[in-house]
Each structure stands twice: as C-alpha cells, then as structure tokens.
C-alpha cells in the first residue's frame, strides 16, 4: 500500500478511523492535520482505453455492452497527444500521408524504429509538409511517394537531405497510366521497363535502364506524337496516358530522385532503401487495421486514434499520468483558438496543432459543417 504523507508538513500519516462516507481518514501526528487520501485511477483507466484502442475487442463484448467503459474513458478522447521535437539526426527518414476522410489527412514521419512526427491537414501541400519537418532534425536521406508539395518543403527545410522516390510507387504510377495489359507495343515495353525498376541493384544496371528508356523514347517518338481531333475540332494526343507515364519518368530522372539509393557515398555509410515499405507496412497498415477494428468512429475520433497510436510509438513517450497532465485538450486548444482569433494571429499560433481551418471544422460548435466524408 502507498504511504500517505501530510499535505501540510509532509510527514507520514497514520490511519485514524473513517469518515461518515466510509473513506479512510489519515492523521498527521506532528501537525494534527486530518486528511482523506483519494486514489487516482486516471493512469489505469487510460491504459484500459489504449488497450482497447490498439486491440481488437469491441465495446459490445464488454460488461454492460461497454457503457461503463465509455463513461470512464470518454475524457481521453479530449486529449491531443502531440509529437516531440526530434533533435538527433537520422540516416534515413520515411514520410507519407494517410487520409482519414475526404478532407482530413495526417502526414507522418518515421525512422526504422519509431514514429517521429505527425501533422493534421486537409490535404498534402508544401506548408503542411514544412510544419511537420520543422520539428525534426535534417536526415541524410528521405524516402517518400512524391506527395504534393513535398519537394518544395524538402528544399526549404532539409536542403542537404538526398531524396529517394519510392520505386514501387513509381511503378504503380506507370501501371496506372498503361494498365497491366497495355494494348500497344509502346505501352507493353514501358510497362515491362517499369517492372524492371524493382530489380535494379547497381549503378551500372541503373545507367543501362536509363539508356534503354531513352532508346524507347526515340523508337516511339512518331507514335507518341500522333494527334486526334475530337468532336469539337480540338487536337489532343492520341496516346495521352502513355505520354503521361513517359513524362513522369523523365521528371524523376532529371531530378535525380529515381536512383538515389544507389549513391555510393550514401551506401558506404548506411543501408539505403529504395521504397518506403517501412512506413507503408509498419505504420500506415497498422493504423488502417486499428481504424478497421473500430469502424464507426467519427472523423475527429479517427484523427485522435491515429495521434494516440503515433505518440505511443514515438521514441520516448511520457508516462500515462504525465500525458494526462501535460498534453493539450479540446478545451485548452479552443481557448488558444479563441484568444488568438481575437488578435488575428490564428494561422501562426496553431501551426503546431494542425491546420487552423481543420481545427475549426472539427469543432464547429453550431454544427452546420457538412463537408466531412
């Protein structure tokens, strides 16, 4: 049993009967103060909440159809677990965004072991990526799937980091344009070349692939330049989708982001990945599984569920009791929102929580917003 100390002088207390309500009374012999000691079960209740959130158990299978569980844990849905500031540089970081609704996206950054940062926004764009990356030390190499605005943010925040586009996403992008069963020879050859990207392991193989791609461009130049006149008399490329696949590969080659993982200087220092499977398989897939196990959550609770998962998988999460005491809540953020809105400084003050416009959408007290999902 925990020792009860006097709140006045700090000395040990002894049992001194019970109150009318049946609570244990404690007496300090030094200052004669009488106190009742209340046990704080908040940390235990939070652990129960997290066990449910990260597990597969449904509330309907709990005693009382989960009514007691919901009553005791409802307050933890008000907490926003925020990411720490990462000052130690990593060799490789993986970045990606996961969409939880039509206009709700969480950008996530992780290394090979932990989730390092997350940021709430409407969609992927440069300012959102910048807000995420500013709290994390610049790595040597970054792997991403080429989200909108990421290159601009990378150049601004981490100018010294080498960028590797996930080659699997590159292949998927080409496949989306050509399909897996192209009708033309040009499409078939380009699709097969895209598949070969997944098997390139040396700089020589990469140079040979680029050479073959250039030969493909020259071989089908006339074919790709064919034009079609539509019903309105407008001319447009006949093989527009193949042209888009071609241009996407040309852009990556010019930016030197397709074969960064083959850079000898980087490979001599650490293992250089060619895909962002780490974040797709170990983070995003587990987040989707968690949301699938608890399908039916509102958009706001889906967002907070992701926040909880990311925080508990960050490098050094606080103890449960500290989380309850120091993490911002709906009430505290709403107070900041109202105060800074009065000073017309909303956008700058809330960049650490997430996009200000998203916060207002999630907490629209007149309930007139109907654009989610």
RAKA-V869173 format. One record per backbone hydrogen bond with DSSP energy under -1.0 kcal/mol. CO is the residue of the C=O (numbers start at 1). NH is the residue of the N-H. Records with the same first field share a line. If there is no record, write none. Layout:
CO=NH / NH
//
This chain:
4=13
6=10
11=6
14=27
17=25
19=22
23=19
25=16
26=35
27=14
28=32
33=28
35=26
41=45
42=46
43=47
44=48
45=49
46=50
47=51
48=52
49=53
50=54
58=61
59=62
62=65
63=66
64=67
66=70
67=71
68=72
69=73
70=74
73=76
74=77
75=78
78=330
86=137
90=140
91=141
93=143
94=110
96=108
98=106
101=104
104=100 / 101
105=121
106=98
107=119
108=96
109=116 / 117
110=94
114=111
117=109
119=107
120=355
121=105
125=129
126=130
127=131
128=132
129=133
130=134
133=136
135=86
140=162
141=93
142=164
143=95
144=166
147=150
149=153
150=154
151=155
152=156
153=157
154=158
158=161
162=142
164=144
166=170
167=171
168=172
169=173
170=174
171=175
172=176
173=177
174=178
175=179
184=188
185=189
186=190
187=191
188=192
189=193
190=194
191=195
192=196
195=198
196=199
202=206
203=207
204=208
205=209
206=210
207=211
208=212
209=213
210=214
211=215
212=216
213=217
214=218
215=219
216=220
220=224
221=225
226=238
228=236
230=233
234=230
236=228
239=243
240=244
241=245
242=246
243=247
244=248
245=249
246=250
247=251
248=252
249=253
250=254
251=255
252=257
257=165
259=262
260=263
263=267
264=268
266=269 / 270
274=167
276=280
277=281
278=282
279=284
280=285
283=287
284=288
285=289
286=290
287=291
288=292
289=293
290=294
292=295
298=302
299=303
300=304
301=305
302=306
303=307
304=308
305=309
306=310
307=311
308=312
311=314
313=115
319=323
320=324
321=325
322=326
323=327
328=80
329=333
330=334
331=335
332=336
333=337
334=338
335=339
336=340
337=341
338=342
340=345
345=349
346=350
350=353 / 354
355=359
356=360
357=361
358=362
359=363
363=365
364=367
//
